[in-house]
């Protein structure tokens, strides 16, 4: 390999869909089987406090790609329209993605799996290899995909098919230039029942699912969830989907090792958003309730970074980091200038990946912000405040004494000053970074999907589906 390539490690970015941070063996779950992810964590660094920027897929994914919060990039809900059809919408038009910067620096960029950021037929953002889902999710068999610019129906099990394409991409890479590969699984997103390899579903037949206690239904819980009421069968499918994905992650790691690429490849594994499987009486993520929720189970995501010889192995990092920190971190890791840095809210946590756990710059970055339309959150290690514009209801949690967020202190006079200070900090941060043309506090986000560009770009049209 050339010295220039040695200075630019390959990158494989694996992204799961609707996987709770709690749904990995290495995170302490003794019921779900994730040996490949456990291996990756043992060979790298797992982050136990990694937060998405919005607890629903498309906004969170857009933030990972661009480093911008939803009120900067304008994707405020999952994209329901504009993926394919007569009126495709490029939701990230005029937004710089880190993959464009990688491509400009000589990386060959490929994506296999879920895109879900609009205009799915057309390769975007520096990708030269483009095998993506037509929409954002759906059946695991006979899945609608886009291959070589054509809409096709894949008869195989989608998690396997996505991996097959990713392995084909890896086999095509030579030694002349570094590569970047996004492997975006639809797993473990629903559907779950009768949708995954039967032997894996059967393997969870006797599972007690103590890791997913079924709590009384949350008063804001959406009553018309598509998966029905049979929580045991759904959990069997959910866990089977994770284990099937884990097996395919193992295939990717094995391929890198077979080709002698593992030592020069950074593997990143993240989830797009968190997920509740009965926690807080919710099945779903941020839009599992209305108004939308910001429970940790909705906003915390699994996160593992592994690069033998460079990232310390077997470490668990509890620093608070966010999806808007991902782009600056990745670019610093591969020694590329972040041309968007002045307009982005995120900070690189590369020093953590390099083993500098006492880094002052990272230790000072201890506040996390989240948004889902007019619902905004500020979270420190000790406290969480959720503000719903304009009228509430609002929430305040003492995470030290109430880590599971059971006791809302919003009306407690003892905590009034804490609430006031956190609200002031929340508003000043968003004022600093929000693009007024796409400000989420003015967006009537429903949780039923986005159908048009947000803010003034919507030109007065209905932007969010109401059912």
Secondary structure as GFF3:
##gff-version 3
##sequence-region A 1 467
A	DSSP	alpha_helix	3	6	.	.	.	ID=ss1
A	DSSP	beta_strand	10	16	.	.	.	ID=ss2
A	DSSP	three_ten_helix	25	27	.	.	.	ID=ss3
A	DSSP	alpha_helix	35	42	.	.	.	ID=ss4
A	DSSP	beta_strand	45	47	.	.	.	ID=ss5
A	DSSP	beta_strand	50	51	.	.	.	ID=ss6
A	DSSP	alpha_helix	57	66	.	.	.	ID=ss7
A	DSSP	alpha_helix	70	73	.	.	.	ID=ss8
A	DSSP	alpha_helix	98	104	.	.	.	ID=ss9
A	DSSP	beta_strand	108	113	.	.	.	ID=ss10
A	DSSP	beta_strand	127	133	.	.	.	ID=ss11
A	DSSP	beta_strand	143	147	.	.	.	ID=ss12
A	DSSP	beta_strand	150	154	.	.	.	ID=ss13
A	DSSP	alpha_helix	158	171	.	.	.	ID=ss14
A	DSSP	beta_strand	179	184	.	.	.	ID=ss15
A	DSSP	alpha_helix	198	203	.	.	.	ID=ss16
A	DSSP	alpha_helix	231	258	.	.	.	ID=ss17
A	DSSP	three_ten_helix	262	264	.	.	.	ID=ss18
A	DSSP	beta_strand	265	271	.	.	.	ID=ss19
A	DSSP	beta_strand	276	277	.	.	.	ID=ss20
A	DSSP	three_ten_helix	279	281	.	.	.	ID=ss21
A	DSSP	beta_strand	283	284	.	.	.	ID=ss22
A	DSSP	three_ten_helix	286	288	.	.	.	ID=ss23
A	DSSP	alpha_helix	296	299	.	.	.	ID=ss24
A	DSSP	beta_strand	300	301	.	.	.	ID=ss25
A	DSSP	beta_strand	303	306	.	.	.	ID=ss26
A	DSSP	beta_strand	315	317	.	.	.	ID=ss27
A	DSSP	beta_strand	321	322	.	.	.	ID=ss28
A	DSSP	three_ten_helix	323	325	.	.	.	ID=ss29
A	DSSP	alpha_helix	326	333	.	.	.	ID=ss30
A	DSSP	three_ten_helix	341	343	.	.	.	ID=ss31
A	DSSP	alpha_helix	350	353	.	.	.	ID=ss32
A	DSSP	alpha_helix	360	363	.	.	.	ID=ss33
A	DSSP	beta_strand	368	372	.	.	.	ID=ss34
A	DSSP	beta_strand	375	379	.	.	.	ID=ss35
A	DSSP	beta_strand	383	388	.	.	.	ID=ss36
A	DSSP	beta_strand	395	398	.	.	.	ID=ss37
A	DSSP	three_ten_helix	413	415	.	.	.	ID=ss38
A	DSSP	alpha_helix	416	433	.	.	.	ID=ss39
A	DSSP	three_ten_helix	436	438	.	.	.	ID=ss40
A	DSSP	three_ten_helix	440	442	.	.	.	ID=ss41
A	DSSP	three_ten_helix	455	458	.	.	.	ID=ss42
###
